[in-house]
Amino acid sequence: MTMRTDYCGRLSSNDIGRTVTVCGWVAKRREHGEFLAFVDLRDRTGLIQCVVDHAHEIRSEYVLAVTGVVRPRPDDTINADLATGDIEIGDASVKILSQSDPVPFQIDRAAEVDETLRMRHRYLDLRTQRMQTNLRRRAQVNGAIRSSMESQEFLEVETPMLIASTPEGARDFVVPSRLHAGTFYALPQSPQLFKQLCMVGGIDRYYQIARCMRDEDLRADRQFEFSQLDMEMSFADGDDVREIVSIAIADATEVVTGNRPGSIPSMTWLDAMDNYGSDKPDIRFGMQLTELSEIFAETDFNAFKAPSVKGIRLPGGGDTTRNRLDQLTDRAKGWGAKGLVWIKVGANGEVNSPVAKFMSESEIAGVLKELDAEEGDICFIVADKWRRTVHVLGLLRLELGRPPVNEGGYNFLWVTDFPLFESISEDGSPVPAHHPFTMPHEEDISLLSAKDDDTEKLLEIRSQAYDLVLNGWELGSGSVRIHQRELQQQIFELLGINEEEAQAKFGFLMNAFRYGAPPHAGFAFGIDRLTALLSGEENIREVIAFPKSQSGADPLTEAPTEIDPGQLNELGLRLLPPVT
């Protein structure tokens, strides 16, 4: 016999007159006279009010089965804010299925509770409407992704969780081997090498909703363990990959929001940095960076004698207080700027700035013209090397103008043509901006042979790498891969990885490439991040059932914990004192 006939939140006025049985938790109990009580019963679908006799023994979070007749509520008790607010279950009998101790926080006020307390009792937090909705959205995203990839003829292939340690940019989590004492497995930071092996193996179109682990500092959009859509395809270029991923993203967004995003625009890395000061620009608002260097080409103001002078305008920011301006200046210096110049625009073009006396009238007029500054606006200017200028103004732009995550719609953006190398190290070798299997642009490959005295040329090499950005969050990255062994070895040598070291770290991939590797390209995006943004959440912990805290601890299970000495002995391990 079925324990319940209906879910609480799915009853409606169409059910009036039916005898039903619902099961759930007591969200609230209100006494009505000596023998009568109203009990709000909650399950995953919502609430229903039940009118019961002799409810004195019922407490919050007790688990009940309630049987009664659905009837309309009296007009003066209708709750328009509740989906079932016009009906109730009357003539109800109650069976207590499970009792509850007093809970450490009210379920309907969990958002006001300290996060550590919520995470320590995550099983209670999961009962909230917020978490129920977020996890359901996450499941919808997963389902839409699978359906989309399979409709595009991708094959789901599971890759190993215990692998050899390979350098991928973050620290590995390692697992000691009992059978091979003194050796370790690594948990995968991504399935990168294995999905490339799938291409060598003729899989042609691979995908996986993969669990990945990285031992790196946590923040709002990062956890030790996370889920991503991982995909790879053969005989394809970046355009092909971006088209496939755009369809999957549109399918996932539509199933959650009901609206399908249009085609996703594209922007080069150079344009993103130059105009927004970020490789993951939030394009929901304006305040783009404007080049001012030409205005100050002949300036007498030493602070503006720099390779790059740029500015941004805050519309209506003219009433910003001096205290706030001092705070912003300190923030800019903390981000690496030598200083921050501000200019307030008053009536009739009058300006207020502590540096106005050092600037000529034509320079001030030029700044106001280039920034389209009007009365009541404020302009901010930074002068330095280009990378620092755009970095500081990009952060300032977000500080001043970025809307809350749940405002402004969903603005997806492809960022392409990232640099292959991000800097030159002290020993003269380039520092890779991506993993070492990223294909350079064909027309830039000749720059790989830059002479020792011209290594800066390496920084001009563009990679065939691309990121997907949503509202200023990097959702994921991908690239066309190197599939020729000679080019791959040339990249390794530039990075200071000799043939012996390359064989030790990536031998199984390099060996596979000896047997005919097809041209291939791929991508991966974070499902946690996508779901958080589609749910209007600032933190991915709110869309993960059992996350770690900001410190990396798990208040629920108290992990990480010490290991029993017997287990250490079995693994041939002993603990040394912590390094101080």
Summary of the structure (lengths in Angstrom):
residues: 580
radius of gyration: 29.7
end to end distance: 63.4
largest distance: 92.3
contacts: 1778
relative contact order: 0.11
helix: 35%
strand: 26%
